[in-house]
Amino acid sequence: MPSQWEDKSKPHRNIVFIGHVDHGKSTTVGRLLLDSGHIEEHVIEKNEKLAAEAGKAGFGLAYVMDGLKEERERGITIDVAHKEFFTPKYYWTIIDAPGHRDFVKNMITGASQADTAVLLCAANDGVNAQTKEHAFLAKVLGVAELIVHVNKMDISGVDWSEDKYKSACAEVTGLLKMAGFGSQLDRIPMIPASSLNGDNVYEKSGNCSWYSGPTLFEAIDAAPMPSKPVDKPLRLPIQDVYKISGIGTVPVGKIETGTLNVGKTVVFNPSQKNGEVKSIEMHHTMVDKAEPGDNVGFNVRGLAADDIRRGDVAGYSDTEPTFVRHDEHFVGQIQLMDIPKAVSVGYTPVFHAHTAQVAVKFMELLEKQNKSGKEANPSFLKTGDGCLVRFQPTKPMAIEQMSDFPELSRFAIRDMGKTVAAGVCIKIEKK
């Protein structure tokens, strides 16, 4: 069903819905799509019937995004789903990211494609472990604009209380300051809502006369457009590589900087392979060129599918993407979030940088900062510490310096199934 605002020539953007498991992400997306006329009521009715049969009455809205059978059975989102969505100003791709801790890897994939995020926080439950993790990751992964959706205001015990809303907002504000969104708090809307009933999602709610801000739909349409670094060299992190019969090798990913043009030769690092761009496809349409923010698939002449892999970054040969070899170092500034034990030199967790996942070794602790001040060459680090660290990847890894390409300098550090730190690459030390 086409929306009244459907127009694919509008500026295209990606939005991701993040937050703790069960705070209502999928339901919010379902409600947004239904009330704004992107899906028809009978689809929800059919989904509700399926949900009720599966003993999940009330999950009809969530089923719009939760398409996988396992997700429906478990009532949680596992993989990243995509849906098109239009507002008066923009053409959006909605990325519904999983909140459950087992699936954070998929959430990272989702958030790294988005320029705007809706962070859900349930009014009855406040900030939780995944709320924290997702807020930090959103910052690290380059999400520029944030909207906070204070959901479940209708739930018994909250009952549209302004005090309960304010206390949830205060909790979220504390978290956002910690996660690095402090400078933009004045432009982050915090919306009291009930996604299940549709309050303040698309329609204004009559249950909170004390709130005069935007609905979620209005806030999304008003989110400022991030600047597109088109004049910088091309950087395109590869998310997947497909072998398509009759076409050949098709890498897929989101352009971070520069422009991808048909007919030009691209280099993939660290794989160090190159080939000519034969065609570019975006949202099932062939295009001659693509810009920052665009999710593209492109066919490359002269490359086999196993020549390149997820985690490679594509650029042009005159300004090749930087990578660090397994015998080279880079210096990064990190902030420890929640680490079960003290860590020291030799610690080798997994770094998630754009689409790459590489085990990286802590080689030298250069300078620690925390509430008590600075300390050169500390012997260990613990939760809450910031530190300048010299790192060595266990295999070649594409990463850029903050000063050159902030978009590709950020990383998240994960260990034992959770995000333990976030950081940026300050300096690359090539041999």
C-alpha positions as CSV (number, residue, x, y, z in Angstrom):
1,M,0.0,0.0,0.0
2,P,1.7,3.3,-1.0
3,S,1.9,5.9,1.7
4,Q,0.5,9.4,1.0
5,W,4.1,10.7,1.2
6,E,5.7,8.1,-1.0
7,D,8.3,9.6,-3.2
8,K,11.7,7.9,-3.8
9,S,13.3,11.0,-5.0
10,K,13.3,12.5,-1.5
11,P,16.5,12.5,0.5
12,H,17.1,8.9,1.7
13,R,18.0,8.1,5.3
14,N,18.3,5.1,7.6
15,I,16.7,4.9,11.0
16,V,17.3,2.2,13.6
17,F,15.1,1.3,16.7
18,I,17.2,0.3,19.6
19,G,16.8,-0.4,23.4
20,H,16.4,-3.2,25.9
21,V,14.6,-6.4,25.0
22,D,10.9,-6.2,25.5
23,H,10.7,-2.4,25.7
24,G,8.5,-2.4,22.6
25,K,10.8,-1.8,19.6
26,S,9.0,-4.0,17.1
27,T,5.5,-2.9,18.4
28,T,6.6,0.7,18.0
29,V,7.6,0.1,14.4
30,G,4.4,-1.8,13.6
31,R,2.3,1.0,15.2
32,L,4.2,3.7,13.3
33,L,3.7,1.9,9.9
34,L,0.1,1.2,10.6
35,D,-1.0,4.6,11.8
36,S,0.9,6.5,9.1
37,G,-0.8,4.5,6.4
38,H,2.2,2.3,5.3
39,I,0.4,-1.0,6.1
40,E,-3.2,-1.9,6.2
41,E,-5.3,-2.8,9.2
42,H,-6.0,-6.3,7.8
43,V,-2.3,-7.2,7.9
44,I,-2.2,-6.4,11.6
45,E,-5.5,-8.4,12.1
46,K,-3.9,-11.4,10.3
47,N,-0.7,-11.0,12.4
48,E,-2.8,-10.7,15.6
49,K,-4.6,-13.9,14.8
50,L,-1.2,-15.7,14.2
51,A,0.1,-14.2,17.4
52,A,-3.0,-15.3,19.5
53,E,-2.7,-18.8,18.0
54,A,0.9,-18.9,19.1
55,G,-0.1,-17.8,22.7
56,K,1.3,-14.3,22.1
57,A,-1.9,-12.3,22.1
58,G,-1.1,-8.6,21.7
59,F,2.0,-9.2,19.5
60,G,0.1,-8.4,16.2
61,L,2.0,-5.1,15.7
62,A,5.4,-6.6,16.5
63,Y,4.9,-9.3,13.9
64,V,5.2,-6.7,11.1
65,M,9.0,-6.7,11.6
66,D,9.5,-10.0,13.3
67,G,9.2,-12.1,10.2
68,L,11.4,-15.1,11.1
69,K,9.5,-18.1,12.5
70,E,11.9,-18.4,15.4
71,E,11.3,-14.8,16.3
72,R,7.6,-15.3,16.4
73,E,7.9,-18.3,18.6
74,R,10.2,-16.6,21.0
75,G,8.6,-13.1,20.8
76,I,11.9,-11.4,20.3
77,T,13.8,-9.9,17.3
78,I,16.9,-11.9,16.2
79,D,18.0,-10.6,12.8
80,V,17.9,-7.1,11.4
81,A,14.7,-6.4,9.4
82,H,14.3,-3.6,6.8
83,K,11.1,-1.7,5.9
84,E,10.6,1.4,3.7
85,F,8.9,4.3,5.3
86,F,8.0,7.9,4.1
87,T,7.6,11.1,6.0
88,P,6.7,14.5,4.5
89,K,10.5,15.4,4.1
90,Y,12.3,12.0,3.8
91,Y,12.4,8.6,2.4
92,W,13.5,6.3,5.2
93,T,14.7,2.7,5.5
94,I,13.7,1.4,9.0
95,I,16.1,-1.0,10.5
96,D,14.6,-2.9,13.4
97,A,17.6,-4.1,15.5
98,P,17.4,-6.9,18.1
99,G,17.5,-5.9,21.8
100,H,18.3,-9.3,23.2
101,R,21.9,-9.6,24.4
102,D,22.6,-12.7,22.3
103,F,21.9,-10.8,19.2
104,V,24.0,-7.6,19.8
105,K,26.2,-8.5,16.8
106,N,23.2,-8.1,14.6
107,M,22.2,-4.9,16.3
108,I,25.7,-3.5,15.6
109,T,25.2,-4.3,11.9
110,G,21.9,-2.4,12.0
111,A,23.1,0.6,13.9
112,S,26.2,1.0,11.7
113,Q,23.9,1.6,8.7
114,A,21.8,4.3,10.4
115,D,22.1,8.1,10.8
116,T,19.2,8.4,13.2
117,A,18.2,6.1,16.1
118,V,15.0,5.8,18.2
119,L,16.1,4.7,21.7
120,L,13.2,3.0,23.6
121,C,13.0,3.1,27.3
122,A,10.0,1.6,29.1
123,A,8.6,4.0,31.7
124,N,8.0,1.2,34.2
125,D,11.5,-0.3,33.9
126,G,13.8,2.6,33.2
127,V,17.4,2.2,31.9
128,N,18.6,-1.4,31.6
129,A,21.7,-3.2,30.6
130,Q,20.9,-3.2,26.9
131,T,19.6,0.4,27.0
132,K,23.1,1.3,28.2
133,E,24.9,-0.9,25.7
134,H,22.8,0.3,22.8
135,A,23.3,4.0,23.7
136,F,27.1,3.6,23.7
137,L,27.0,1.6,20.5
138,A,24.9,4.1,18.8
139,K,27.5,6.8,19.5
140,V,30.4,4.6,18.5
141,L,28.7,3.5,15.3
142,G,28.2,7.1,14.2
143,V,24.5,7.6,14.7
144,A,24.2,11.4,14.5
145,E,20.6,12.0,15.6
146,L,18.8,10.5,18.5
147,I,15.1,10.4,19.6
148,V,14.1,8.9,23.0
149,H,10.7,7.1,23.1
150,V,9.5,6.7,26.7
151,N,7.2,3.8,26.1
152,K,4.6,1.9,28.2
153,M,3.3,5.1,29.8
154,D,-0.2,3.4,30.0
155,I,1.0,0.5,32.1
156,S,-0.4,-0.1,35.5
157,G,1.7,1.7,38.1
158,V,2.8,4.4,35.6
159,D,-0.7,5.5,34.5
160,W,0.5,8.5,32.4
161,S,2.2,10.1,35.5
162,E,4.3,13.1,34.6
163,D,6.6,12.4,37.6
164,K,7.2,8.8,36.3
165,Y,8.0,10.3,32.8
166,K,10.4,12.9,34.3
167,S,12.2,10.3,36.3
168,A,12.6,8.1,33.2
169,C,13.9,11.1,31.3
170,A,16.4,12.0,34.1
171,E,17.7,8.4,34.0
172,V,18.1,8.5,30.2
173,T,19.7,11.9,30.3
174,G,22.4,10.6,32.7
175,L,23.1,7.7,30.4
176,L,23.3,9.9,27.2
177,K,25.8,12.2,28.9
178,M,27.9,9.1,29.7
179,A,27.6,7.8,26.2
180,G,28.9,11.0,24.6
181,F,25.6,12.6,23.5
182,G,25.8,15.4,26.1
183,S,26.4,18.2,23.7
184,Q,23.2,17.6,21.8
185,L,20.8,16.9,24.7
186,D,18.9,20.1,24.0
187,R,17.8,18.7,20.6
188,I,17.0,15.2,21.7
189,P,13.2,14.8,22.0
190,M,11.9,12.5,24.8
191,I,8.4,11.4,23.9
192,P,5.9,9.9,26.5
193,A,4.1,7.2,24.6
194,S,2.2,4.0,24.5
195,S,3.1,2.2,21.2
196,L,0.6,-0.6,21.9
197,N,-2.3,1.9,22.0
198,G,-0.8,4.4,19.5
199,D,-0.4,7.4,22.0
200,N,2.1,9.9,20.6
201,V,3.4,7.6,17.9
202,Y,1.6,9.1,14.9
203,E,-1.4,10.6,16.7
204,K,-1.1,13.0,19.6
205,S,-2.2,11.5,22.8
206,G,-5.1,12.8,24.9
207,N,-3.6,11.2,28.0
208,C,-0.8,13.7,28.8
209,S,-2.0,17.2,28.7
210,W,1.3,18.1,30.4
211,Y,3.4,17.2,27.3
212,S,3.5,19.7,24.4
213,G,6.4,18.2,22.3
214,P,6.3,16.2,19.0
215,T,4.8,12.8,18.3
216,L,7.4,10.1,17.2
217,F,6.4,10.6,13.6
218,E,6.9,14.4,13.8
219,A,10.2,13.9,15.6
220,I,11.5,11.5,12.9
221,D,10.5,14.0,10.2
222,A,12.2,16.9,12.0
223,A,15.5,15.0,12.7
224,P,18.2,17.2,11.1
225,M,19.9,15.8,8.0
226,P,23.5,14.8,8.7
227,S,26.0,16.4,6.3
228,K,27.2,14.1,3.5
229,P,30.9,14.0,3.2
230,V,30.8,13.7,-0.7
231,D,34.1,15.6,-1.2
232,K,36.2,13.1,0.8
233,P,37.8,10.0,-0.7
234,L,35.5,7.0,-1.1
235,R,35.2,4.7,1.9
236,L,32.7,1.8,1.7
237,P,32.8,-0.9,4.4
238,I,31.7,-4.2,3.0
239,Q,28.9,-5.9,4.9
240,D,28.4,-9.0,2.8
241,V,29.6,-10.4,-0.5
242,Y,27.2,-12.3,-2.8
243,K,27.9,-14.5,-5.9
244,I,24.9,-13.9,-8.2
245,S,24.6,-16.1,-11.3
246,G,24.7,-14.2,-14.6
247,I,26.0,-11.1,-12.8
248,G,29.1,-12.2,-10.8
249,T,30.5,-10.9,-7.5
250,V,28.4,-8.3,-5.7
251,P,29.7,-6.7,-2.5
252,V,27.1,-4.9,-0.4
253,G,27.5,-2.1,2.1
254,K,26.8,1.5,3.1
255,I,28.9,4.3,1.7
256,E,30.5,6.4,4.6
257,T,32.3,9.0,2.6
258,G,32.9,10.0,-1.1
259,T,31.0,8.9,-4.2
260,L,30.9,5.4,-5.8
261,N,30.8,5.7,-9.7
262,V,30.2,3.1,-12.4
263,G,33.3,2.5,-14.5
264,K,35.9,3.3,-11.8
265,T,38.4,0.8,-10.3
266,V,38.0,0.1,-6.6
267,V,40.5,-1.4,-4.1
268,F,39.4,-3.5,-1.2
269,N,41.6,-3.4,1.9
270,P,43.0,-5.3,3.8
271,S,42.3,-8.0,1.1
272,Q,44.3,-5.9,-1.4
273,K,42.2,-6.9,-4.3
274,N,40.8,-4.5,-7.0
275,G,38.3,-4.5,-9.8
276,E,36.1,-2.3,-12.0
277,V,32.6,-1.2,-10.9
278,K,30.3,-2.6,-13.6
279,S,27.0,-1.6,-12.1
280,I,25.5,-0.2,-8.8
281,E,22.1,-1.1,-7.4
282,M,20.1,0.6,-4.6
283,H,16.7,-0.5,-3.4
284,H,16.3,-2.8,-6.5
285,T,17.0,0.2,-8.9
286,M,20.2,0.6,-11.0
287,V,22.0,3.9,-10.5
288,D,25.1,5.4,-12.0
289,K,26.5,6.7,-8.8
290,A,25.9,6.5,-5.0
291,E,26.7,8.9,-2.1
292,P,27.3,8.7,1.7
293,G,24.4,7.1,3.5
294,D,23.3,5.0,0.6
295,N,23.1,1.2,1.1
296,V,24.3,-0.3,-2.2
297,G,25.1,-3.6,-3.9
298,F,27.7,-3.2,-6.7
299,N,29.1,-5.6,-9.3
300,V,32.9,-5.7,-9.6
301,R,34.6,-7.1,-12.7
302,G,37.4,-9.5,-12.4
303,L,36.9,-10.5,-8.7
304,A,35.8,-13.9,-7.3
305,A,33.4,-13.8,-4.3
306,D,36.1,-15.3,-2.0
307,D,38.7,-12.6,-3.0
308,I,37.0,-10.1,-0.6
309,R,35.1,-10.4,2.6
310,R,33.0,-8.7,5.2
311,G,35.2,-6.1,7.1
312,D,37.0,-5.0,3.9
313,V,36.7,-1.4,3.0
314,A,36.5,-0.2,-0.6
315,G,38.1,3.0,-1.9
316,Y,39.9,4.2,-5.1
317,S,43.5,3.3,-5.8
318,D,44.8,6.9,-5.5
319,T,43.5,7.2,-1.9
320,E,43.4,3.6,-0.7
321,P,41.6,2.7,2.6
322,T,44.1,2.4,5.5
323,F,44.6,-0.9,7.2
324,V,46.8,-2.1,10.1
325,R,48.7,-5.3,9.6
326,H,49.0,-8.0,12.3
327,D,52.6,-6.8,13.0
328,E,51.7,-3.1,13.2
329,H,50.0,-0.9,15.9
330,F,47.4,1.8,16.4
331,V,46.8,4.0,19.4
332,G,43.2,4.4,20.5
333,Q,41.4,6.3,23.2
334,I,38.9,4.0,25.0
335,Q,36.2,4.3,27.7
336,L,35.5,1.2,29.8
337,M,31.8,0.7,30.4
338,D,31.3,-2.5,32.2
339,I,34.1,-5.0,32.5
340,P,33.8,-8.0,34.9
341,K,37.5,-8.0,35.8
342,A,40.5,-5.7,35.7
343,V,42.3,-5.8,32.3
344,S,46.0,-5.3,31.6
345,V,48.6,-5.7,28.8
346,G,47.9,-8.9,26.8
347,Y,44.1,-8.7,27.0
348,T,42.7,-9.7,23.6
349,P,39.0,-9.0,23.1
350,V,37.1,-8.6,19.8
351,F,37.0,-5.2,18.2
352,H,33.9,-4.2,16.1
353,A,35.0,-1.4,13.8
354,H,32.4,-0.6,11.0
355,T,31.7,-4.1,9.6
356,A,35.0,-5.7,10.7
357,Q,35.3,-8.0,13.7
358,V,38.9,-8.6,14.7
359,A,40.6,-9.9,17.9
360,V,42.9,-7.1,19.0
361,K,45.6,-7.3,21.7
362,F,46.3,-4.5,24.3
363,M,50.1,-4.0,23.9
364,E,50.7,-0.9,26.1
365,L,48.6,1.1,28.5
366,L,49.8,4.7,27.9
367,E,47.7,7.0,30.1
368,K,44.7,6.3,32.3
369,Q,42.0,9.0,33.2
370,N,39.3,8.6,35.8
371,K,37.7,10.7,38.5
372,S,40.9,10.7,40.6
373,G,42.9,12.2,37.7
374,K,45.5,11.0,35.1
375,E,48.1,8.2,35.5
376,A,50.9,7.3,33.0
377,N,51.5,3.6,32.2
378,P,49.0,2.1,34.7
379,S,49.3,-1.6,35.4
380,F,45.6,-2.3,34.9
381,L,42.2,-0.8,33.9
382,K,38.7,-1.3,35.5
383,T,35.1,-0.2,34.9
384,G,34.7,3.5,34.4
385,D,38.4,4.2,33.4
386,G,39.3,6.0,30.2
387,C,42.7,5.1,28.7
388,L,45.0,5.8,25.8
389,V,46.1,2.3,24.6
390,R,48.5,0.9,22.0
391,F,46.8,-2.0,20.2
392,Q,47.9,-4.7,17.8
393,P,45.3,-6.6,15.7
394,T,45.7,-10.4,15.4
395,K,45.0,-10.1,11.6
396,P,45.0,-7.2,9.2
397,M,42.2,-4.7,10.0
398,A,40.8,-1.7,8.1
399,I,40.6,1.3,10.4
400,E,41.2,5.1,10.0
401,Q,42.4,7.9,12.2
402,M,39.8,10.1,13.9
403,S,41.4,13.2,12.3
404,D,41.1,11.8,8.7
405,F,37.9,9.7,8.7
406,P,35.9,9.9,12.0
407,E,33.3,7.7,10.3
408,L,35.7,4.8,10.3
409,S,37.8,5.5,13.4
410,R,35.3,4.3,16.0
411,F,35.1,0.8,17.5
412,A,33.3,-1.1,20.2
413,I,35.1,-3.7,22.3
414,R,33.2,-6.9,23.1
415,D,34.1,-9.8,25.4
416,M,32.1,-12.6,27.0
417,G,28.9,-11.7,25.1
418,K,28.7,-8.0,26.0
419,T,30.2,-4.6,25.1
420,V,32.9,-3.7,27.6
421,A,34.3,-0.5,26.0
422,A,34.0,1.9,23.2
423,G,36.8,3.9,21.6
424,V,38.3,5.8,18.7
425,C,41.5,5.3,16.8
426,I,43.8,8.4,17.3
427,K,46.9,7.3,15.5
428,I,48.0,4.5,13.1
429,E,51.6,3.4,13.4
430,K,52.6,1.9,10.0
431,K,55.9,0.0,9.6
